[in-house]
Amino acid sequence: MKFAPMKFFRRSKKSISDSKSSKTSQQAYDDIERDKYRQYNPRPEQHYNYAAEKSRVFAPWLELPAPILERVFAFVCPHSSDESYETCERSAVEDACMLCDLRDLAHASQVCKLWRRSAIRLMYHSIRIDSVHYCEREIDLSERRKRKSRFDRNGVPEDPAGARLHLLCRTLREDPTRLGKLVQYFKTPYMVRESSAPLLARTIAVLPNLKYVDLPEGLFMDDPAHHTLKLEVQARCPGLRKMTYLAGSERSLETLSRGNVWPDLEVLELGRINMDPAVLRQVLDALRRLRALKATDCRMLDDDIFRYNDVLSPFPPLEELVLTDIPRITGDGLVAYLSRDDTKQSLKVLSLTNTGVHPAALHNVLANAPRLVTMSITEQVESPFPSHGVPIPPLSNWALETLRYEITASPSTSSYASTTAGYYNYLASSLFAGGLPQLAAIYVRDQHFPDLLLGLPPPMPGYAGSPQRPSSAGSTRGFNAGGGGLSPPNSGGFGNPQPRFSSNNPFASAFSPRGPGMLALNQTLEIFTKGDDDLDWGSTRMDPFDAYGGGGRGRGRHGRTASAASGRPLSSYGLSDVGAGWQAGGGARMSIIQGDGHGGFLSVPGESMRGHGRKTSASSLGPPRDEWPRPSSSHGPKKGDRDLWR
């Protein structure tokens, strides 16, 4: 018998024809399904997904348009939509891990091609490099990064931020036409941008559409070590929106007046600049898109920078103006600047810190800024509020929503002088006058300021009058001539004296219909208070009275209520100090009363709670306290008696 081994490897003609017929039938079935899909989905921009149609799975999220996908992905990775002009340290998202969010967005880009295009566009829009994970994952990863050996079990850890910058530079330079043009915001940690200037320059070289980038501080002062990086930024990134100039960079600042270096600047920050104010006005005139200006410790600036000049161009209208440590700029200069129609309609944020603008002249500034939304004034005063002479009008502005009124006493003044009391009385009278109807949040450096807004009349002195002695033991007419109860009578006598105010008292012209001498607010206010020894802000909510004597907005009382810690007002350009970080909270703590389970309340740590007027209530868990306070030593309270919440 002849053995033919090749016949075992031969395929019969019948099996080949069967496979061809099955392949043809499968292809025909796919064509029919594709035709069905196109019949019911005639729009050409939708793509056929064979896996979803084959498995009969209804997956509309695979066919979402690109704008909706980018909106959804922005919630997966919030920092990818950060378009603020703030540094990497100040723009961090609280209670989140930016690296984990970026990892989730990268995983979503691997679902399909449609998702990948939207995810890549969002992933490279605002790039942020972080050093560590802000979650539990960092505990395990920090051990893995160590370069351990047999003799060194606790080796030197690697630099994850530098490694991430190196990988990003390689990725962007490999595909600069598609990925490089997507990057508009680039933020790096402080140590990375200070130590990796050459690598940062190679990365910036392929980012033509960059609007903001974190740069080393030496570049802002014209340090020769960063001269190459500065030339690279000027040549490759002409569309920057924010730049800073510090002491020593006056010559570079003057080049902006030519109009060929960063002509689209929107935010300009000056620190300790010493140059001719006339040249500075020429520089500001060349920046046609300038919207925000911050000047710190610029001693050459005065009121003449704002006034009209026949030779020089006018000071440009701004949306945000931040002045810090400039004592030569006074309220008259700001009023002259706000006298123009274009500046009145543009200015929205004004911050004054240690300037020549006295709080008593603040009403003139607010009256000439009808579009002002956020106002901040921080001053150290040495003299009391002026109460003699011409009466000072109350603060009035119909658009102001946030007021930061931080007035503190100068260190040279005595601690017993009560220098700042008149300033906060003036603020309280302005609130009672109703000239700030849109005001919702206020920041003060007086812990007892919420007590001024309760509107209570001043206490009755003990020598105002003495009641007549009752004729008999059962008679109470001398003590309560107006009826029953222990409260003073409602008419006549020394029991109900009419309020008498001096001519310079801020509460003399404000009365409430609820009773004589009572003052009431017209709106709900969120008051943030902070003392000299406090680390964070305490939040108190004040509700107004309604016309029928009840609390405003459905509340049955008027007083201080605990509220959630709301975020402090933020600066849209990263200049103002009224905010702390991108989407950052204000750090305010709440007033809490906690029960002890036996009908009482837990005592607050410490002897008293200064700043909120709260008293410690008796508790059954601890020893009874003396009814009368005992005198403390001259050295103040002991270390163990200090308030543990502060």
C-alpha positions in Angstrom: 0.0 0.0 0.0 1.4 3.3 -1.1 1.6 5.9 1.8 0.6 9.4 0.8 1.2 11.6 3.9 0.2 14.8 2.1 -3.4 13.7 1.8 -3.9 14.2 5.5 -3.1 17.9 5.1 -5.3 18.5 2.1 -8.6 20.3 2.4 -11.5 19.0 0.4 -13.2 21.2 -2.2 -16.4 20.9 -0.3 -15.0 22.4 2.9 -13.4 25.3 1.0 -16.7 26.0 -0.7 -18.5 25.8 2.7 -16.1 28.3 4.3 -16.5 30.7 1.3 -20.2 30.5 1.5 -20.2 31.1 5.3 -17.9 34.1 4.9 -20.1 35.5 2.1 -23.2 35.1 4.3 -21.5 36.7 7.3 -20.4 39.7 5.1 -23.9 40.0 3.7 -25.3 40.0 7.2 -23.0 42.8 8.2 -23.9 44.8 5.1 -27.6 44.4 6.0 -27.0 45.6 9.6 -24.9 48.5 8.3 -27.7 49.5 5.9 -30.2 49.3 8.8 -28.1 51.6 10.9 -27.6 54.1 8.1 -31.3 54.1 7.4 -32.3 54.9 10.9 -29.3 57.2 11.5 -28.9 59.2 8.3 -26.5 61.8 9.8 -23.0 61.3 8.3 -21.2 62.5 11.4 -22.3 59.5 13.4 -20.0 56.4 13.1 -21.0 52.8 12.8 -20.0 50.8 15.8 -20.0 47.1 14.9 -19.4 45.8 18.4 -22.4 47.7 19.8 -24.7 46.8 16.9 -23.6 43.1 16.9 -24.2 42.6 20.6 -27.6 44.5 20.4 -26.4 46.8 23.2 -28.0 50.3 23.4 -25.0 52.6 24.0 -25.9 56.2 23.2 -22.8 57.5 25.0 -20.7 56.1 22.2 -22.4 58.6 19.8 -22.4 61.8 21.9 -21.2 64.9 20.1 -17.7 66.2 20.9 -18.8 69.3 23.0 -20.9 67.1 25.3 -18.1 64.6 25.7 -15.7 67.3 26.6 -18.1 68.6 29.2 -18.5 65.1 30.7 -14.7 64.6 30.7 -14.2 67.9 32.5 -16.0 66.4 35.5 -13.7 63.4 35.4 -10.6 65.6 35.4 -11.5 69.1 36.7 -8.1 70.6 36.5 -8.0 70.0 32.8 -10.4 73.0 32.4 -8.4 75.3 34.6 -7.9 78.5 32.7 -6.7 80.7 35.6 -3.5 82.7 35.5 -2.3 81.3 38.8 0.7 79.2 39.7 0.7 75.5 40.2 0.7 75.8 43.9 -2.3 78.2 44.1 -4.4 76.6 41.5 -4.6 73.1 43.1 -8.0 71.6 43.5 -8.9 70.9 47.1 -10.1 67.4 48.2 -8.9 65.8 44.9 -6.0 64.0 43.5 -5.0 65.5 40.2 -2.9 62.6 39.0 -5.6 60.1 39.6 -8.1 62.3 37.7 -5.7 62.5 34.8 -5.3 58.7 34.9 -9.0 58.2 34.7 -9.2 60.6 31.7 -6.5 58.6 30.0 -8.4 55.4 30.5 -11.5 57.0 29.0 -9.6 57.9 25.9 -9.0 54.2 25.2 -12.7 53.3 24.8 -13.1 54.3 21.1 -11.7 56.7 18.6 -14.5 59.2 19.1 -13.7 59.4 22.8 -10.0 59.6 22.2 -10.3 62.7 20.1 -12.3 64.5 22.8 -10.2 63.3 25.7 -6.9 64.2 24.0 -8.2 67.7 23.2 -9.1 68.2 26.9 -6.0 66.4 28.3 -3.6 68.7 26.6 -5.6 71.9 27.0 -4.3 72.7 30.5 -1.3 70.6 31.5 -0.4 70.3 35.2 2.6 68.4 36.6 2.3 67.4 40.2 5.1 65.9 42.4 3.0 63.4 44.4 -0.4 61.8 44.6 -2.8 63.5 47.0 -4.4 60.2 48.0 -3.5 56.9 49.7 -1.8 55.7 46.5 1.2 57.8 47.3 2.1 55.6 50.3 2.7 52.6 48.0 4.2 54.5 45.1 6.8 56.4 47.3 8.3 53.0 48.3 8.4 51.8 44.7 10.3 54.9 43.6 13.2 54.3 45.9 16.4 53.0 44.3 17.0 50.2 46.7 19.9 47.8 46.6 21.1 44.9 48.7 23.1 47.1 51.0 20.8 50.1 51.0 17.2 49.1 51.7 16.1 52.7 52.0 17.5 54.3 48.9 17.2 57.7 47.5 13.8 58.3 45.9 13.4 59.4 42.4 12.1 62.8 41.3 8.6 62.0 39.9 7.9 65.6 38.7 11.2 65.8 36.8 10.5 62.4 35.2 7.0 63.4 34.2 8.3 66.6 32.6 10.9 64.6 30.6 8.2 62.2 29.3 5.9 65.1 28.5 8.7 66.9 26.6 9.4 63.7 24.5 5.7 63.2 23.7 5.1 66.8 22.6 8.3 67.0 20.5 7.4 63.7 18.7 4.0 65.1 17.5 4.2 69.0 17.8 1.7 69.6 14.9 -1.2 67.8 16.6 -0.4 67.9 20.3 1.7 70.9 20.7 -0.9 73.3 19.3 -3.5 72.1 21.8 -1.5 73.2 24.9 -2.6 76.6 26.2 -1.9 76.4 30.0 1.2 74.8 31.4 1.8 74.6 35.1 4.8 73.0 36.9 5.9 72.8 40.6 8.3 75.4 42.0 11.3 73.1 42.3 10.9 71.7 38.7 10.7 75.1 37.0 13.7 76.4 39.1 16.0 73.4 38.5 14.9 72.2 35.0 15.1 75.4 32.9 16.8 73.7 29.8 14.1 71.0 29.8 11.4 73.6 30.2 12.8 75.6 27.3 12.7 72.5 25.0 9.1 71.8 26.0 8.0 75.4 25.4 9.6 75.5 22.0 6.8 73.3 20.5 3.9 75.2 22.2 3.0 78.1 19.9 -0.5 78.7 21.4 0.6 79.0 25.0 -1.3 81.6 27.0 0.2 80.9 30.5 3.2 79.1 31.8 5.0 78.9 35.2 8.4 80.4 34.8 11.3 80.6 37.3 11.6 83.8 39.3 15.0 84.6 37.9 13.5 85.2 34.5 11.3 88.0 36.0 14.4 89.8 37.3 16.5 89.5 34.0 18.8 87.0 35.6 21.6 86.1 33.1 21.2 82.4 33.9 17.7 82.4 32.4 18.4 84.6 29.4 18.1 81.8 27.0 14.8 80.7 28.4 13.4 84.2 28.1 14.4 84.5 24.5 12.8 81.1 23.8 9.6 82.2 25.4 9.5 85.5 23.5 10.2 83.8 20.2 8.0 80.7 20.5 5.1 81.9 22.7 4.0 85.3 21.4 0.5 84.9 22.7 1.2 85.0 26.5 -1.5 86.6 28.6 0.4 87.2 31.9 3.9 88.4 32.7 5.6 89.6 35.8 8.5 92.2 36.1 10.4 92.5 39.3 13.2 94.8 40.4 16.0 94.8 37.9 13.9 94.2 34.8 13.0 97.8 34.0 14.8 97.6 30.6 12.8 94.5 29.6 9.6 96.2 30.7 10.3 99.2 28.6 10.6 97.0 25.4 6.9 96.3 25.7 6.2 99.8 24.5 7.4 98.9 21.0 4.4 96.5 20.5 6.4 93.5 19.2 6.9 91.6 22.4 3.8 89.9 23.9 1.3 92.4 22.5 -1.7 90.4 23.8 -0.9 90.6 27.5 -4.0 90.8 29.7 -2.4 90.7 33.2 0.7 92.6 34.2 2.3 92.3 37.6 4.9 94.8 38.8 7.1 94.4 41.9 9.5 97.0 43.3 9.8 98.6 39.8 11.7 101.9 39.8 11.2 103.7 36.5 9.8 106.9 35.2 5.9 107.0 35.5 5.7 108.6 32.0 7.5 105.6 30.5 5.2 103.3 32.4 2.1 105.0 30.9 3.6 104.4 27.5 4.0 100.8 28.2 0.5 100.4 29.5 -0.9 102.3 26.4 0.9 99.8 24.1 -0.9 96.8 25.8 -4.3 97.1 24.1 -5.8 94.0 25.8 -4.6 94.8 29.3 -7.4 93.9 31.8 -5.6 93.6 35.2 -2.7 95.3 36.9 -1.0 94.6 40.2 1.7 96.9 41.6 3.6 96.0 44.8 6.0 98.3 46.6 6.4 100.7 43.7 7.4 103.9 45.5 7.5 106.0 42.3 3.8 105.7 41.7 1.6 108.5 43.0 -1.7 110.2 42.1 -0.2 111.8 38.9 -0.2 108.3 37.3 -4.0 108.5 37.0 -4.5 112.2 36.2 -5.0 113.6 32.7 -2.0 114.8 30.8 -1.9 116.6 27.4 1.3 114.8 26.4 0.9 111.3 27.8 -1.8 108.8 26.9 -4.5 108.2 29.6 -4.2 105.4 32.1 -6.0 102.4 30.5 -9.4 101.2 31.8 -9.0 98.0 33.9 -11.2 95.3 35.2 -9.0 94.6 38.2 -6.6 96.9 40.0 -4.5 95.7 42.9 -2.3 98.2 44.8 0.0 97.0 47.7 2.4 99.1 49.7 2.0 102.2 47.7 1.5 105.0 50.2 1.6 107.9 47.6 -1.6 106.9 46.0 -4.6 108.4 47.8 -8.3 108.5 47.4 -8.2 111.7 45.3 -6.1 109.9 42.6 -8.5 107.0 42.4 -11.5 109.4 42.2 -9.7 111.2 39.3 -9.2 107.9 37.6 -12.8 106.8 38.1 -14.2 110.2 36.8 -13.9 108.9 33.2 -16.8 107.0 31.7 -14.8 104.1 30.4 -13.1 103.3 33.7 -16.4 103.5 35.6 -18.0 100.8 33.4 -14.9 98.6 33.4 -13.5 98.4 37.0 -14.9 95.3 38.8 -12.2 94.4 41.4 -10.3 96.9 43.5 -7.8 95.9 46.2 -6.0 98.4 48.4 -3.4 97.2 50.9 -1.3 99.7 52.9 -1.9 102.6 50.5 -2.7 106.3 51.1 -6.4 105.7 50.7 -7.9 106.3 54.2 -11.0 104.3 55.1 -12.8 107.6 55.8 -12.4 108.4 52.1 -13.6 105.0 50.9 -17.2 106.3 50.3 -15.9 108.6 47.5 -14.2 105.6 45.7 -17.3 103.4 45.9 -19.6 106.2 44.8 -17.6 106.6 41.5 -17.4 102.9 40.7 -20.9 101.7 39.8 -19.8 98.3 38.4 -17.5 97.4 41.3 -18.2 93.8 42.5 -15.3 93.1 44.9 -13.7 95.7 47.2 -10.7 95.0 49.5 -9.1 97.5 51.9 -6.4 96.4 54.4 -4.9 99.1 56.5 -3.1 99.6 59.8 -4.4 102.8 61.5 -2.7 104.9 64.2 -5.5 107.4 64.9 -9.2 106.9 65.7 -11.9 107.4 63.0 -12.5 111.1 62.4 -15.7 112.0 64.2 -15.5 115.8 64.2 -16.0 118.3 61.4 -18.0 117.5 58.3 -20.2 114.4 58.6 -18.9 111.5 56.6 -21.5 109.9 54.3 -22.0 106.1 54.6 -20.7 103.6 52.2 -22.9 103.2 49.1 -22.6 101.1 46.0 -25.4 99.2 44.2 -23.3 96.5 42.6 -20.8 95.6 45.4 -21.1 91.9 46.4 -18.0 91.2 48.5 -16.3 93.6 50.9 -13.0 92.9 52.6 -12.7 95.5 55.4 -9.6 94.6 57.4 -8.7 97.5 59.6 -6.2 96.8 62.4 -4.4 98.9 64.9 -0.8 99.8 64.2 1.8 98.1 66.5 2.8 101.5 67.8 -0.6 102.2 69.3 -1.7 101.1 72.7 -3.7 98.0 73.1 -6.2 99.8 75.4 -6.9 102.7 73.0 -9.7 101.0 71.0 -8.4 102.6 67.8 -10.4 100.5 65.4 -13.8 100.7 67.2 -14.9 103.8 65.3 -14.0 102.3 61.9 -16.2 99.3 62.5 -19.0 101.4 63.9 -18.9 103.4 60.7 -19.1 100.2 58.7 -22.1 99.0 60.8 -23.9 102.2 60.3 -23.4 102.0 56.5 -24.9 98.5 56.5 -27.9 99.7 58.5 -28.3 102.7 56.1 -29.0 100.2 53.2 -26.5 101.7 50.8 -25.0 98.3 49.9 -28.1 96.2 48.8 -26.1 93.6 46.8 -23.6 92.9 49.5 -23.5 89.2 50.4 -20.1 88.6 52.1 -18.0 90.7 54.3 -14.5 90.1 55.9 -13.5 92.0 59.0 -10.7 91.8 61.6 -12.9 92.5 64.6 -14.3 89.5 66.4 -17.1 91.4 68.0 -18.4 93.0 64.7 -21.4 90.6 64.5 -22.6 91.9 67.8 -22.8 95.4 66.3 -25.2 94.1 63.7 -27.7 92.7 66.2 -29.1 96.2 66.4 -29.6 96.2 70.2 -29.8 99.6 72.0 -27.0 100.7 74.2 -27.2 99.4 77.8 -29.0 101.7 80.3 -26.6 103.2 82.8 -27.2 102.5 86.5 -27.5 106.1 87.5 -30.2 107.0 84.9 -32.9 106.7 87.5 -34.0 104.8 90.6 -37.6 103.4 91.0 -39.8 104.5 93.8 -40.0 102.4 96.9 -43.2 100.3 96.9 -45.8 101.3 99.4 -46.4 97.7 100.6 -44.7 94.4 100.3 -47.3 93.1 97.8 -47.2 96.2 95.6 -45.2 96.1 92.4 -46.2 99.4 90.9 -42.9 101.1 91.5 -41.0 98.3 89.8 -43.4 97.7 86.9 -45.6 100.7 86.3 -46.6 99.6 82.8 -48.1 96.1 83.5 -47.1 92.6 84.4 -43.8 91.1 83.6 -40.2 92.0 84.5 -39.4 94.0 81.3 -39.4 97.8 81.5 -42.7 99.6 80.8 -43.5 100.7 77.4 -44.3 104.4 78.1 -42.8 107.2 80.2 -40.6 107.3 83.2 -37.0 106.2 83.7 -37.9 102.6 83.0 -38.1 103.3 79.3 -35.8 106.2 78.4 -35.7 107.5 74.9 -32.4 106.8 73.1 -30.2 109.8 73.2 -27.2 109.9 70.8 -24.5 112.5 70.3 -24.1 114.4 67.0 -21.2 112.2 65.9 -22.8 108.8 66.8 -23.1 106.7 63.6 -26.3 105.1 65.0 -28.1 108.4 65.6 -30.1 108.4 62.3 -30.9 104.7 61.9 -33.9 103.3 63.7 -36.0 100.2 63.2 -39.9 100.1 63.3 -39.6 97.1 65.7 -38.9 99.3 68.6 -37.1 102.5 69.8 -33.4 102.4 69.4 -33.5 99.0 67.5 -31.5 98.7 64.2 -32.1 96.1 61.6 -30.4 94.9 58.4 -32.0 94.9 55.1 -30.3 91.8 53.6 -28.7 88.5 54.6 -25.0 88.8 55.2 -22.2 86.2 55.5 -19.7 87.7 58.0 -16.2 86.3 58.3 -14.3 87.4 61.3 -10.7 86.8 62.4 -8.7 87.9 65.4 -5.1 88.6 65.8 -4.4 85.2 67.2 -6.7 83.2 64.9 -5.4 81.1 62.1 -8.7 80.8 60.1 -11.8 82.7 59.5 -15.0 82.2 61.6 -18.3 82.3 59.6 -21.5 83.9 60.9 -24.7 84.5 59.0 -26.9 87.5 59.9 -30.6 87.4 58.8 -32.7 90.5 58.5 -36.0 91.3 60.2 -39.1 91.3 58.1 -42.0 93.7 58.3 -43.9 91.6 60.8 -41.1 91.2 63.3 -40.0 87.7 62.3 -36.7 86.6 60.8 -36.0 87.1 57.1 -36.5 84.3 54.6 -38.8 82.2 56.8 -36.7 82.4 59.9 -38.4 83.2 63.2 -35.5 85.0 64.8 -32.8 87.5 64.1 -29.3 86.5 65.1 -26.1 84.7 64.2 -26.5 81.3 62.7 -23.8 78.9 61.6 -23.3 78.6 57.9 -21.2 76.5 55.6 -17.8 77.7 54.8 -18.1 79.4 51.5 -15.2 80.1 49.2 -13.5 83.5 49.5 -13.8 85.7 46.4 -11.4 84.7 43.8 -9.4 86.7 41.3 -10.0 85.7 37.8 -6.5 86.8 36.8 -4.6 85.4 39.8 -3.6 88.8 41.1 -5.9 89.8 44.0 -5.3 88.6 47.5 -9.0 88.3 48.3 -8.9 84.7 47.0 -6.6 81.8 47.9 -6.2 79.5 45.0 -8.3 78.2 42.1 -11.7 77.0 43.4 -10.3 77.2 46.9 -12.3 77.5 50.0 -12.1 80.4 52.4 -11.1 78.2 55.3 -13.9 79.5 57.6 -14.9 77.4 60.5 -18.5 77.1 61.8 -20.0 77.7 65.2 -21.2 74.4 66.6 -23.2 73.6 69.8 -23.0 69.9 70.7 -25.1 68.1 73.3 -23.7 65.9 76.0 -26.6 63.3 76.1 -27.9 64.4 79.5 -29.9 67.4 78.6 -27.0 69.8 78.7 -24.2 70.9 76.2 -20.6 70.1 76.0 -18.3 72.8 77.3 -16.1 74.6 74.8 -12.4 74.0 75.4 -10.9 77.0 77.1 -12.4 79.6 79.4 -14.2 81.6 76.8 -14.8 81.8 73.1 -13.7 85.2 72.0 -14.9 86.6 68.7 -18.4 85.0 68.6 -19.9 86.0 71.9 -20.5 82.3 72.9 -20.5 81.3 76.5 -19.7 77.9 77.9 -22.8 76.1 79.2 -22.8 73.8 82.2 -22.1 70.2 81.6 -22.8 67.2 83.7 -19.6 65.5 82.6 -17.2 67.9 84.3 -16.9 69.5 87.7 -19.1 72.6 88.4 -17.6 75.9 87.6 -17.7 79.0 89.8 -20.5 81.4 89.1 -18.2 84.4 89.2 -15.0 84.4 87.1 -11.8 84.4 89.1 -9.0 86.9 88.3 -6.2 85.5 86.2 -2.5 86.1 86.6 -0.7 88.9 84.9 1.0 86.5 82.5 -2.4 85.6 80.9 -4.1 82.2 80.7 -2.1 79.0 81.0 -1.1 77.0 78.1 -3.6 74.2 78.9 -6.5 76.7 79.1 -6.0 78.1 75.6 -8.8 77.6 73.1 -8.0 74.4 71.3 -10.0 75.3 68.2 -7.7 78.1 67.3 
